[in-house]
Amino acid sequence: AFLLIPCACNKEEPADTSAAFTTNLKNNTVQAGNPVTIYLQDATGEFLTYFAGKDSSESYGTGYGTPLELGTDSLNLFYFNEGSYTFTLVALSYGDWGETVSKDVQSLDITVVPEE
């Protein structure tokens, strides 16, 4: 004799996603070599990835991002060369056994000025 135990697998909607973040910047400007702190308390999702935007290999849409561990509350970035950089945070969650994706993307243009 064998026992048959029925079980059900339910498709679920993706978890809420938000790529919301704040920074320590004033007017989105930082002096070269000083830290830019990105605060991630409001970011949610199964996967969080950031793109520092220092060059095309680290830019959203053309390069590879850096994954963040869930629960990371902040990170520090350093820009050593003057110029404009686009920091981007991407939040992703999957649902319906991978058939549905919830994605949120937030970006910030950061201006790096010479150290005084």
C-alpha positions as CSV (number, residue, x, y, z in Angstrom):
1,A,0.0,0.0,0.0
2,F,1.2,3.5,-0.6
3,L,-0.1,6.8,0.7
4,L,-0.9,9.6,-1.7
5,I,-0.6,13.1,-0.1
6,P,-2.1,15.8,-2.2
7,C,-0.3,19.2,-2.1
8,A,-0.9,22.4,-4.0
9,C,1.5,24.9,-5.4
10,N,0.0,28.3,-5.9
11,K,1.3,30.9,-8.2
12,E,2.0,34.1,-6.3
13,E,2.3,37.7,-7.4
14,P,5.8,39.2,-7.2
15,A,6.8,40.8,-3.9
16,D,6.6,44.6,-3.7
17,T,9.5,46.3,-5.3
18,S,10.9,49.8,-4.7
19,A,14.2,51.2,-5.8
20,A,13.7,54.2,-3.5
21,F,16.9,55.6,-1.9
22,T,18.2,58.8,-0.3
23,T,21.8,60.2,-0.1
24,N,24.0,62.4,2.0
25,L,24.5,64.8,-0.9
26,K,23.5,68.5,-1.1
27,N,22.4,69.5,-4.6
28,N,23.6,66.1,-5.8
29,T,27.2,67.3,-5.6
30,V,30.3,65.8,-3.9
31,Q,34.0,66.7,-3.8
32,A,36.3,64.2,-5.5
33,G,37.4,61.4,-3.2
34,N,34.7,62.1,-0.5
35,P,32.1,59.4,0.2
36,V,28.6,59.4,-1.3
37,T,26.4,57.5,1.1
38,I,23.3,55.8,-0.4
39,Y,20.7,55.0,2.2
40,L,18.6,52.0,1.2
41,Q,16.0,51.6,4.0
42,D,13.1,52.2,1.6
43,A,14.4,49.9,-1.1
44,T,12.5,46.6,-1.3
45,G,12.5,43.5,-3.6
46,E,13.9,40.0,-3.9
47,F,17.0,41.4,-5.7
48,L,18.7,44.8,-5.4
49,T,21.5,45.8,-7.8
50,Y,23.3,49.1,-8.1
51,F,25.2,50.7,-11.0
52,A,27.8,53.3,-9.9
53,G,27.9,54.9,-13.3
54,K,31.7,55.5,-13.3
55,D,32.0,54.2,-16.9
56,S,29.9,52.2,-19.4
57,S,30.8,48.9,-17.8
58,E,29.2,50.1,-14.5
59,S,26.2,52.0,-16.1
60,Y,22.6,50.8,-16.2
61,G,21.7,49.6,-19.7
62,T,25.3,49.0,-20.9
63,G,27.1,47.3,-18.0
64,Y,26.9,45.0,-15.1
65,G,25.6,46.0,-11.7
66,T,26.7,45.1,-8.3
67,P,24.3,43.0,-6.3
68,L,23.4,44.0,-2.7
69,E,22.6,41.6,0.1
70,L,19.0,41.9,1.3
71,G,18.9,43.9,4.4
72,T,21.8,46.2,3.4
73,D,20.8,49.6,4.8
74,S,23.4,51.8,3.2
75,L,26.6,51.8,1.0
76,N,29.4,54.3,0.4
77,L,30.6,55.1,-3.1
78,F,33.7,57.1,-4.0
79,Y,34.2,59.1,-7.2
80,F,37.7,60.3,-7.7
81,N,37.4,62.1,-11.0
82,E,35.5,65.3,-11.7
83,G,32.4,64.9,-13.9
84,S,28.8,63.8,-13.9
85,Y,27.9,60.2,-13.0
86,T,24.5,58.5,-13.0
87,F,23.9,56.2,-10.0
88,T,21.1,53.7,-10.6
89,L,19.4,51.3,-8.2
90,V,17.3,48.4,-9.6
91,A,14.8,46.4,-7.5
92,L,13.4,43.1,-8.9
93,S,10.9,40.5,-7.7
94,Y,9.6,37.5,-9.5
95,G,6.1,35.9,-9.2
96,D,4.0,33.3,-10.9
97,W,6.9,30.8,-11.0
98,G,9.1,33.3,-12.8
99,E,6.4,34.3,-15.3
100,T,5.8,37.8,-13.8
101,V,8.5,40.4,-13.0
102,S,8.1,43.4,-10.9
103,K,10.8,46.0,-11.5
104,D,11.5,49.5,-10.2
105,V,14.5,51.7,-11.3
106,Q,15.6,54.9,-9.7
107,S,18.5,57.0,-10.9
108,L,20.4,60.1,-9.6
109,D,22.9,62.3,-11.5
110,I,25.9,63.0,-9.2
111,T,28.2,65.9,-9.9
112,V,31.8,65.5,-8.7
113,V,33.7,68.7,-8.2
114,P,37.5,69.2,-7.4
115,E,38.5,68.8,-3.8
116,E,38.9,72.2,-2.1
